[in-house]
């Protein structure tokens, strides 16, 4: 695999070279989140190594990291499998978001961070026509932009993990055009409330946004379960 360099965070122009493990991890994560590697499907190291043109060593390490991210389960003598869809995981993920995000959003609005609304609108415009594979990352960028002025690094790191865990569920939601349009309108309202400094209205709208997304995702997962019960757990 080619090893592209990227700029270091914080605007530093110093180049940071990514390892083969990093690249394999990104590719396998994308395959899980996009559904190319289906829930319950085994991850066969030799086949994946051949597909990606690498040795089994970076594949094995990438799978171990995916387990830490909650996307893969590794069993002794059985190997690694993509974790099945779980209604319990969906509920817990969104319940945690419901606790953390309104607090961050309110703190960010009160901090009066400047310049973020244009950036948020740019991310939002990209989401409107993005495919399911890239929508989740743009969704995280949008929310991260709005919450960034709160300057709560630990909470943001935890929230990023929650968004990553929920990403594959949201992908099922955004392939439905009316649901995508509804989410777009709700995101637009969040920007407007924040611009106007309406903390209570913004927090209330965000809670409702997360609640509606949870209901929609649970409905989609229920439909998928009817078609293929093997891909879900409780």
C-alpha positions as CSV (number, residue, x, y, z in Angstrom):
1,X,0.0,0.0,0.0
2,X,1.2,3.6,-0.7
3,X,2.0,5.6,2.4
4,X,0.7,9.2,1.8
5,X,1.8,11.9,4.2
6,X,-0.5,14.3,5.9
7,X,-0.1,17.6,7.7
8,X,0.3,17.6,11.4
9,X,-2.7,18.9,13.4
10,X,-2.9,22.5,14.4
11,X,-1.8,24.0,11.1
12,X,1.8,22.8,11.4
13,X,3.1,22.1,7.9
14,X,5.4,19.3,9.1
15,X,4.5,16.1,7.3
16,X,3.4,13.1,9.3
17,X,4.0,9.8,7.6
18,X,1.3,7.1,8.2
19,X,2.2,3.5,8.8
20,X,0.9,0.5,6.9
21,X,-1.1,-0.5,10.0
22,X,-2.8,2.9,9.9
23,X,-3.7,2.5,6.3
24,X,-5.0,-1.0,6.7
25,X,-7.0,0.0,9.8
26,X,-8.6,2.8,7.8
27,X,-9.5,0.5,5.0
28,X,-10.9,-2.3,7.1
29,X,-12.9,0.2,9.3
30,X,-14.4,1.7,6.1
31,X,-15.4,-1.8,4.9
32,X,-17.1,-2.5,8.2
33,X,-18.9,0.8,8.4
34,X,-20.0,0.7,4.8
35,X,-21.3,-2.8,5.1
36,X,-18.9,-4.3,2.6
37,X,-17.8,-6.5,5.5
38,X,-21.2,-7.6,6.8
39,X,-22.2,-8.0,10.4
40,X,-21.2,-11.5,11.6
41,X,-18.7,-12.0,8.7
42,X,-15.3,-13.5,9.5
43,X,-12.2,-11.5,8.9
44,X,-9.7,-13.8,7.3
45,X,-6.3,-12.4,7.6
46,X,-4.7,-14.1,4.7
47,X,-7.4,-13.1,2.3
48,X,-7.4,-9.5,3.5
49,X,-3.7,-9.3,3.3
50,X,-3.8,-10.5,-0.4
51,X,-6.6,-8.1,-1.2
52,X,-4.7,-5.1,0.3
53,X,-1.3,-6.1,-0.9
54,X,0.3,-6.3,2.5
55,X,1.6,-9.0,4.9
56,X,-0.6,-10.5,7.6
57,X,1.2,-8.6,10.3
58,X,-0.4,-5.1,9.7
59,X,-3.8,-6.9,9.1
60,X,-3.6,-8.7,12.4
61,X,-2.7,-5.4,14.3
62,X,-5.5,-3.5,12.5
63,X,-8.0,-6.2,13.5
64,X,-6.8,-5.9,17.1
65,X,-7.4,-2.1,17.0
66,X,-10.9,-2.6,15.4
67,X,-11.7,-4.8,18.4
68,X,-10.7,-2.0,20.7
69,X,-13.1,0.3,18.7
70,X,-15.9,-2.1,19.2
71,X,-16.3,-3.0,15.6
72,X,-14.8,-6.5,15.7
73,X,-14.9,-9.4,18.1
74,X,-11.9,-11.8,18.4
75,X,-12.5,-15.3,19.7
76,X,-9.8,-17.8,20.5
77,X,-9.6,-20.7,18.0
78,X,-12.4,-19.0,15.9
79,X,-10.8,-15.9,14.7
80,X,-12.2,-12.4,14.2
81,X,-15.7,-11.5,13.2
82,X,-17.5,-8.2,12.4
83,X,-19.7,-7.5,15.4
84,X,-23.4,-8.0,14.5
85,X,-25.8,-5.1,14.6
86,X,-27.2,-4.6,18.1
87,X,-30.3,-2.7,19.2
88,X,-28.8,-2.5,22.7
89,X,-25.7,-0.8,21.3
90,X,-27.8,1.6,19.3
91,X,-29.8,2.6,22.4
92,X,-26.7,3.0,24.6
93,X,-24.8,4.9,22.0
94,X,-27.6,7.4,21.5
95,X,-28.4,7.7,25.2
96,X,-24.8,8.6,25.9
97,X,-24.9,11.2,23.1
98,X,-28.0,12.6,24.6
99,X,-26.2,13.2,27.9
100,X,-22.9,14.6,26.5
101,X,-23.8,16.6,23.3
102,X,-26.4,19.1,24.7
103,X,-24.0,20.0,27.5
104,X,-21.1,20.6,25.0
105,X,-23.4,22.5,22.6
106,X,-24.6,24.8,25.4
107,X,-21.1,25.4,26.6
108,X,-19.9,26.2,23.1
109,X,-22.7,28.7,22.4
110,X,-21.9,30.4,25.7
111,X,-18.2,30.6,24.8
112,X,-19.2,32.6,21.7
113,X,-16.7,31.0,19.4
114,X,-16.3,33.0,16.2
115,X,-16.0,31.9,12.7
116,X,-17.4,28.4,13.2
117,X,-20.8,29.0,11.5
118,X,-19.5,29.4,8.0
119,X,-17.4,26.3,8.5
120,X,-20.4,24.4,9.8
121,X,-22.5,25.4,6.8
122,X,-19.8,24.2,4.5
123,X,-19.8,20.8,6.2
124,X,-23.6,20.8,6.1
125,X,-23.7,21.5,2.4
126,X,-21.4,18.6,1.7
127,X,-23.6,16.3,3.7
128,X,-26.7,17.0,1.6
129,X,-25.4,15.2,-1.4
130,X,-22.7,12.9,0.2
131,X,-22.9,9.2,-0.3
132,X,-23.5,7.0,2.7
133,X,-19.8,6.1,2.9
134,X,-18.8,9.7,3.6
135,X,-21.9,11.1,5.3
136,X,-20.9,9.9,8.7
137,X,-17.5,11.6,8.7
138,X,-19.1,14.8,7.5
139,X,-21.7,14.5,10.2
140,X,-19.0,14.2,12.8
141,X,-17.2,17.2,11.3
142,X,-20.4,19.3,11.5
143,X,-21.0,18.4,15.2
144,X,-17.4,18.8,16.1
145,X,-17.3,22.3,14.6
146,X,-20.3,23.3,16.7
147,X,-19.0,21.9,19.9
148,X,-15.3,22.9,19.5
149,X,-15.6,26.3,21.3
150,X,-16.5,24.5,24.5
151,X,-12.9,23.4,24.8
152,X,-13.7,20.1,26.5
153,X,-11.1,17.8,24.9
154,X,-11.8,14.7,27.0
155,X,-15.5,14.9,26.3
156,X,-14.8,15.4,22.6
157,X,-12.6,12.4,22.4
158,X,-15.2,10.2,24.0
159,X,-17.9,11.7,21.8
160,X,-15.8,10.9,18.7
161,X,-15.8,7.2,19.7
162,X,-19.5,7.3,20.1
163,X,-20.0,8.8,16.7
164,X,-17.7,6.2,15.2
165,X,-19.6,3.4,16.9
166,X,-22.9,4.8,15.7
167,X,-21.6,5.5,12.2
168,X,-22.6,2.2,10.5
169,X,-26.1,2.5,12.0
170,X,-26.5,6.1,10.7
171,X,-25.5,4.9,7.2
172,X,-28.7,2.8,7.1
173,X,-30.6,6.0,8.0
174,X,-29.1,8.3,5.4
175,X,-29.8,6.1,2.3
176,X,-33.4,7.1,2.9
177,X,-33.8,10.5,1.1
178,X,-36.7,11.9,3.3
179,X,-34.7,11.0,6.5
180,X,-31.6,12.7,5.1
181,X,-33.6,15.8,4.2
182,X,-35.1,15.9,7.7
183,X,-31.7,15.6,9.3
184,X,-30.5,18.4,7.1
185,X,-33.3,20.7,8.2
186,X,-32.6,19.8,11.9
187,X,-28.8,20.6,11.4
188,X,-29.7,23.9,9.8
189,X,-31.8,24.8,12.8
190,X,-28.9,24.0,15.2
191,X,-26.7,26.5,13.4
192,X,-29.4,29.2,13.5
193,X,-30.1,28.8,17.2
194,X,-26.4,28.9,17.9
195,X,-25.9,32.0,15.8
196,X,-28.6,33.7,17.7
197,X,-27.2,32.7,21.1
198,X,-30.4,30.8,22.0
199,X,-28.9,28.2,24.4
200,X,-32.1,26.7,25.7
201,X,-33.7,26.4,22.2
202,X,-30.5,25.0,20.7
203,X,-30.1,22.4,23.5
204,X,-33.8,21.4,23.2
205,X,-33.5,21.1,19.4
206,X,-30.3,19.0,19.7
207,X,-31.9,16.6,22.1
208,X,-34.9,16.2,19.8
209,X,-32.5,15.7,16.9
210,X,-30.7,12.8,18.6
211,X,-34.0,11.3,19.8
212,X,-35.5,11.3,16.3
213,X,-32.3,9.8,14.9
214,X,-32.4,7.0,17.5
215,X,-36.0,6.1,16.5
216,X,-35.2,6.1,12.8
217,X,-32.1,3.9,13.2
218,X,-34.0,1.4,15.4
219,X,-36.7,1.2,12.8
220,X,-34.2,0.5,10.1
221,X,-32.4,-2.1,12.1
222,X,-35.7,-3.8,12.9
223,X,-36.4,-4.0,9.1
224,X,-33.0,-5.4,8.4
225,X,-33.5,-8.0,11.2
226,X,-36.7,-9.2,9.5
227,X,-34.8,-9.8,6.2
228,X,-31.7,-11.3,7.8
229,X,-32.0,-12.3,11.5
230,X,-28.4,-13.5,11.6
231,X,-26.9,-10.0,11.3
232,X,-28.3,-8.8,14.6
233,X,-28.1,-9.5,18.3
234,X,-30.2,-8.2,21.1
